[in-house]
Amino acid sequence: MLPLAGVRVIEFCQVAAGPFCGMLLADLGADVIKIEPPGGDMLRQWPPISNGYSENFASLNRNKRSIVLDLKNPEHKKQARALILSADVVVENNRPGVMGRLGLGYAALKDEKPGLIYCSISAFGQTGPRSGEGGFDVTVQAVSGIMSVTGEPDGAPVKCGVPVSDFTAGLYGAFAIAAKLRVVQNGGPGGHIDVSMLGASLGIAALQTSEFFGTGRDPRKLGSAHPRNAPYQAFKAQDGYFVIAAGNDRLWQAVTEVVARPDLLADARFTTTLLRAQNQVALKDILEHVFATQPVDHWIAAFEAAGVPHGRINSYAQVLADPQVAHMGWVQPITLPSGVKTQTFGFPVRFDGETLPVRHEPPALGGDTQAVLGALASKAAE
């Protein structure tokens, strides 16, 4: 069930993008050894803190082992180098040039280990005019254009509430590593994988970049609406909001039946998907006049019966309690090194109908130092 069993990964990462990449590999069976500075990954300080242990850190570092090395210490640097040479993959998200100056960059290791896969995750990439700049999720969301299409049309700039620039970079990194592992296992060389948060953020914006390339115009903020489909957004009912997505003529007809407005089918403003999108403000006003007569539960049931895709505006408490989430086995119990019993959202992809279990709790800072370095010393002695 674990496709990366037998793969060893050395992780030099902090906060989100790199640790998420490492955790995906660990979830799939890789032995991920996280090398932390004496103060630990700074994410260990982020709340919520449960009896001294960060649940934010736990959410990105399960199934890993942790050792502490001070890379300014020559002996520790030597141990880090030996660990890299014992591994299949390195993942690091330091600012470009840092690992090279430590003598632990890809260029310093590739000749000694030609099969090494070395993945560097950064804000802007390893080379180029902006490569020396640092970045966090919010700054990359701003630079990448994501904030220009997020929020209400006349509102101030807002970021996506989920850190998409961080996590998409981690996803692209894990995907590229898995692809390169196949090359190496077939006798090919390793290599240096350069993942930038900027590139990952633009990569998932395919609809927006293609709109610009096709029209020469910048995509704009539409709130919850869609530039090419309607009704396809959040609507206000008597007691709250809900979403419907009627992305074709058949579904649009079903909507008119649910709201008992068959006359809308003949309205010249709404006869095609394109026209409905162009006139979606007027369409929203018409539909919300009807939706205001009943609560959300009524409309959810009505659109369910009509076969129109729909959704409540859930909080995380609500969605995590959804029966589908329980059925998939995604929420799993874990015990933190502090002894606190909590939960985590596990690996969301199933293999042959099975959800991958959390095999190891998130590590205490340096909790595996003695075991990992002891095994390394034994191997060197042999």
Salt bridges, closest charged atoms under 4 A:
GLU11 OE2 - LYS34 NZ 2.59
GLU11 OE1 - LYS64 NZ 2.67
ASP27 OD2 - ARG62 NH2 2.83
ASP31 OD2 - ARG8 NE 3.66
ASP31 OD2 - ARG65 NH2 2.78
GLU36 OE2 - ARG44 NH2 2.71
ASP41 OD2 - LYS34 NZ 3.11
GLU112 OE1 - ARG81 NH2 3.02
GLU133 OE2 - ARG130 NE 2.95
GLU211 OE1 - ARG228 NH1 3.22
ASP249 OD1 - ARG276 NH2 2.85
ASP263 OD2 - ARG261 NH2 2.77
ASP267 OD2 - ARG269 NH2 2.84
GLU288 OE1 - LYS284 NZ 3.20
ASP297 OD1 - ARG312 NH1 2.73
GLU304 OE1 - HIS310 NE2 3.20
